[in-house]
Amino acid sequence: MGIVYRRDVRQHQRFMLATVFALFPPALGRVIGLDLALRLGPWNMTINHSVGFCIVAFLLIRDWRTERTVFFAYGLALAFFTLLLASVPILLHNTVWYHFCRWYAGGPA
């Protein structure tokens, strides 16, 4: 979408920044470290997604307060994190999802 809005600088820069947020939860998980992530268990994913959600919400509110407009890029990123946060409790105890992930990762089922 950043390429589509390349002529609109304000939209373009927000789409380019929102692209980074898609990679934010896995990167934060690696920064937290495997030891702490294993102790946190399923909360690790929720914390990672919540931090990303809060950052995007802060940027969206900041844009509303400074420019009196909500940009599509941050709204789309907020919807992405809301979907992630809503899917964690559902997929956490889903056996089909568990077996798919084990198969995809190449581990024993």
N, C-alpha and C positions, 0 to 999 in steps of 0.2 A: 504494500500500500504506500510505502514511502516513495516508491518510483512513480506511482500513479499521481501522487500529490507533490511531485518534485518542483513544480512552479509556485506552489503555495508554501512558503518557507516555514510558517508557523505549524502547519499540519505536517509537513515533511519531517521537521526535527522531532516532533512528538511521536510520529510513527517509527522513526529510527531509534528513539529511546525506548519505546514500548517493545521493540524487537528484543532488546536486552532482557526485559523482564521474563520472557519465555524461558530463558536459560538461567534465571536467577535461582529458582528452588534447588535444582541439582548442584549448582555452584555453592550455595549456602550449606547444603548438606555435606559437601566435601570440606568446607571451611570448619564446620562444627567438629568434624572428625569422626572416624568410625567408632571409636570407643564410646564417645558420648552418644552418638546416634544409636548404637546398640542398646545403651541403657535407657534411652528415651523410647525406644520401640516405635509403635505406630504414631506416637506423638511427634516424632521427628518430621514426618511429611506435613502434618498439620501446622507445625511451627514454621516450617519453610514457606509454605503457601500463605500463611497468615502474614508473615513479614512482607512478602511481595505484595499482598493485597493492601496492607497498610501504606506502603510506599506509593503505590498507584493512587490510592484514595487521597493521600496527602497532596500529590501532584494535581489531581483533578480539582480538589478544593482550592489549592493555590491558584490554579488557572481561573477558577470561577471568581475568586476574590480580586485578582489583579486585572483580568481581561473581561470579566462578566460574560464568559462563554465557556461551554464545555466542548472540548475537542473530541472528535470521534475516536482518535487513537487511544486515549486514556479510558474512554468508556468501553472500548473493545477489550483492552487489557484488564479492566476491572471485571468484565463479564467472564473473561478467561480464568481469572483467579477465583471468582465465585463458583464457577463450574468445578475447578479443581478442589476447592474446599468442600463442596457438596458431594463430590464423588468419593472422597477418602473414606468416610464412614460406610458407604455403600459397598465399595470394592474391597474394603479391608477384610471382611468376613465372607466374601464370595468365593466359593470353591472353584468355579469355572475360571474366574480371573486368576486365582492362585495357581492353578495348573497351567494356564496359558503363560504366566510369567515364568514359572519353573521351566517350561518347555523352551521359551524364548531365551532364557538365560543359560540354557544347556545343563541345568542341574537335574538331579534325580527327582522324579515325580512323587 
